[in-house]
Amino acid sequence: MMFFKLIRISHWSKNLFLFAPLFFSGQFTHIEKISTLVLGFFSFCFISSSVYIFNDIFDLNEDKHHLKKKSRPLASGTIGVGRAAIISFLFFSAGLILALSLQKWFLCIVGMYVLLNIAYTLKLKEIALLDVCIIALGFVLRILAGGILAEVIVSHWLVIMTFLLALFLAFAKRRDDVIILNNTGEKMRKSIHGYNLDFINSAISILSAVLIVAYLLYTTTAEVTERFANKPVYVSALFVILGVLRYLQITLVNSNSGSPTRILFTDRFIQLVIAAWILFFVSIIYLF
């Protein structure tokens, strides 16, 4: 169990973004491309886990005094630093070998992801605004990596909405850190001095509105209308609006937005909305 917590296996769900370009291209029944993406998925999973462990090793002393992170395997002493470093190296090697076996441009994306996260761990996560932007860029890199492996041109709309969604979730997570700071005086991260509730609430409100507007614009463009043969793609905006409002409710009413991954796996409303959104696109792309 502690091993899975160390590699943060629940966070592997973030790498499902690699499959998005193939899914929306209408080629999700192409077995060879799916097989390639599965290998790319595990490559990103192994690499991201190695980065998480590197981050935990680097922040070990701080995490020991952290209200929530002190229960992590390294901070609690359940797994030693030496063992964690070996696991990180093995996972990084496995991810790199898989990337090398796939495609050179995919390897370049993986390299950019690693360099970006190393810079984030060493310094950039201490800079407010830049920290959340780097998190969002990590998701954009996943989308681009998926497009490369699937040999699909990634729509600029997909890039824009992925960035906005990830930025929205990152700000919501920072809000949880600010609340902890206000209630306990404990600083959850060094960049927290650049945030307060008024600023984060405003940022979340702006991003949620821009995200919804961007999605509505996407569903009503001539390009999308022609591609889907005049099918009512705009109807899917209902699920996006419900999902965003539910997350705002969790963030602003319940003050419980500290872990987007946990919310994804535990909130039934969010799960149903995502499932309905996916089924809607399955029906208009692959069935009708």
Summary of the structure (lengths in Angstrom):
residues: 288
radius of gyration: 19.5
end to end distance: 43.7
largest distance: 58.2
contacts: 900
relative contact order: 0.10
helix: 83%
strand: 0%
